[in-house]
């Protein structure tokens, strides 16, 4: 390994090869995206429950209220 390489990620990529590093990065990105989608769904559910508690339905895609 060249002496100028001091980055842990770069050293890891050199050890496992390009395909292995790409697979690791894809796995990390996939996990981050899945966590973000869970958070978005949780917020939407929370807002819908709050709207039901005050007697309204959350606005639809056109902004209208059902009740």
Backbone as a ProteinNet text record, in pm:
[ID]
protein_1_A
[PRIMARY]
XXXXXXXXXXXXXXXXXXXXXXXXXXXXXXXXXXXXXXXXXXXXXXXXXXXXXXXXXXXXXXXXXXX
[TERTIARY]
85	0	89.6	55	137	140	251.6	267.2	175.7	135.8	53.6	-92	-131.5	-269.5	-285	-358.6	-381.5	-530.3	-614	-758	-799.7	-873.6	-920.2	-1009.5	-1098.5	-1190.1	-1112.8	-1013.9	-936.6	-853.6	-795.2	-717.7	-808	-929	-1024.6	-1058.4	-1081.9	-1115.7	-1001.3	-878.7	-765	-753.9	-788.4	-778.4	-885.8	-1011	-1119.2	-1139.8	-1078.6	-1095.5	-1212.9	-1219	-1321.2	-1462.2	-1486.4	-1620.6	-1666.6	-1576.9	-1612.9	-1645.2	-1565.1	-1590.4	-1722	-1748.8	-1874.2	-1993.4	-1981.2	-2089.1	-2109.7	-2000.7	-2011.7	-2079.7	-2037.6	-2098.1	-2245.6	-2280.4	-2420	-2501.8	-2446.1	-2516.1	-2539.3	-2439.1	-2452.8	-2557.8	-2553.8	-2651.7	-2792.9	-2806.8	-2938.1	-2993.2	-2909.8	-2954.1	-2994.8	-2919.7	-2952.7	-3085	-3107.6	-3232.8	-3351.2	-3334.7	-3442.5	-3476.7	-3376.5	-3401.3	-3474.2	-3436.5	-3502.8	-3649.4	-3678.3	-3816.9	-3899.4	-3839.7	-3911.1	-3945.4	-3852	-3877.2	-3990.4	-3991.4	-4096.3	-4231.8	-4238.8	-4366.2	-4412.2	-4320	-4353.5	-4411.7	-4352	-4401.6	-4539.7	-4560.2	-4691.6	-4798.3	-4767	-4862	-4893	-4791	-4808.5	-4897.9	-4876.5	-4958.7	-5103.5	-5124.5	-5260.5	-5331.5	-5260.4	-5321.1	-5355.3	-5267.9	-5294.1	-5416	-5427.3	-5541.7	-5671	-5668.3	-5787.3	-5827.4	-5729.4	-5760.4	-5832.9	-5804.5	-5872.5	-5997.3	-6034.4	-6160.1	-6151.6	-6032.7	-6017.2	-5940.2	-5953	-5873	-5761.5	-5645	-5532.5	-5566.3	-5522.5	-5552.9	-5502.4	-5579.9	-5541.2	-5442.6	-5416.2	-5317	-5357.8	-5487.9	-5533.3	-5557.9	-5533.9	-5546.5	-5684.1	-5779.4	-5913.3	-5920.8	-6016.4	-6039.7	-6168.2	-6167.7	-6284.3	-6395.2	-6361.2	-6465.2	-6476.9
-117.1	0	123.4	225.1	346.4	414.7	481.5	546.3	667.4	730.4	850.9	820.4	694.7	658.3	651	744.5	740.5	736.6	742.1	736.2	592.1	570.4	436.2	379.4	463	415.7	376.9	457.4	427.8	301.3	286.7	165.6	42.5	54.8	-56.1	-91.5	9.9	-13.8	-84.5	-48.4	-114.4	-259.8	-288.3	-426.1	-516.1	-470.1	-557.4	-552.3	-458.2	-445.8	-355.3	-313.7	-216.2	-270.9	-394.2	-452	-466.9	-508.4	-524.5	-392.2	-290.8	-158.3	-102.4	-125.9	-78.4	-145.9	-273.9	-346.3	-294.1	-264.1	-209.8	-73.5	13.2	146.4	137	44.4	25.4	-18.9	-109	-155.5	-43.6	40.9	154.2	252.2	281.7	373.9	316.6	187.2	123	131.4	106.4	113.2	255.2	354.1	493.2	533.3	491.4	523.4	456	332	261.3	330.8	377.7	448.9	580.3	650.5	776.4	752.5	648.5	618.3	579.8	507	473.5	600.4	695.4	821	899.1	903.8	977.1	913.3	780.6	712	736.8	738	761.3	901.2	999.8	1137.7	1148.8	1087.1	1093.7	1028.6	913.7	845.5	931.5	991.6	1076.8	1196.3	1258.8	1374	1332.7	1217.6	1169.9	1139.2	1079.1	1049.6	1178.1	1276.5	1404.4	1472.8	1467.3	1528.5	1458.1	1326.8	1252.5	1288.8	1313.3	1347.4	1480.8	1573.3	1702.7	1705.5	1590.8	1580.9	1617.5	1621.9	1653.1	1541.4	1535.6	1442.8	1524.6	1468.5	1539.7	1573.7	1688.7	1728.5	1625.9	1609.2	1517.4	1583.4	1519	1572.9	1707.7	1736.2	1864.1	1968.1	1932.8	2028.4	2034.3	1951.5	1956.6	1876.1	1908.9	1833.6	1753.2	1629.5	1543.6	1576.7	1627.7	1659.1	1807.5
0	0	0	-79.6	-82.7	53.6	81.3	211.5	227.4	117	128.2	162.7	161.4	193.5	344.7	401.6	545.7	578.3	477.6	499.3	525.6	634.2	666.6	558.2	503.9	400	274.3	239	118.7	138.8	256.2	285	281.2	334.5	331.1	186.8	104.5	-35.8	-107.4	-75.2	-138.6	-95.1	30.6	80.3	20	17	-28.4	-179	-246.1	-389.9	-422.9	-548.1	-588.4	-570.9	-612.5	-602.8	-459.3	-371.2	-230.4	-164.6	-193.4	-136.2	-188.5	-314.5	-373.5	-305.8	-277	-209.6	-68.2	1.4	137.3	133.8	41.6	31.8	-5.9	-94.8	-132.4	-11.5	68.6	188.7	288.1	307.3	399.9	347.5	218.6	160.1	169.5	147.1	155.2	297.2	396	535.8	573.4	526.2	556.6	492.3	368.7	300.3	368.4	410.3	480	611.5	683.9	809.6	783.2	677.2	643.3	608.4	531	494.6	617.2	711.5	835.8	912.7	917.6	988.1	922.2	789.5	717.2	743	737.8	764.1	906.7	999.8	1139.9	1158.4	1095.2	1106.1	1043	926.9	862.1	949.2	1008.7	1096.3	1217.5	1274.7	1392.1	1359.8	1245.7	1207	1182.6	1120.5	1096	1227.4	1322.5	1452.4	1526.7	1519.1	1585.7	1524	1391.4	1324.6	1364	1378.3	1420.5	1562.7	1648.4	1787.8	1799.3	1711.1	1717.9	1631.1	1572.8	1499.3	1353.1	1298	1156.3	1089.2	959	879.7	816.4	812.2	751.5	606.6	558.5	420.5	320.3	215	108.1	14.3	-98.5	-191.6	-251.3	-253	-308.2	-199.8	-75.1	33.2	96.3	50.6	107.2	236.4	321.8	445	427.6	473.4	455.3	554	671.3	769.9	791.3
[MASK]
+++++++++++++++++++++++++++++++++++++++++++++++++++++++++++++++++++

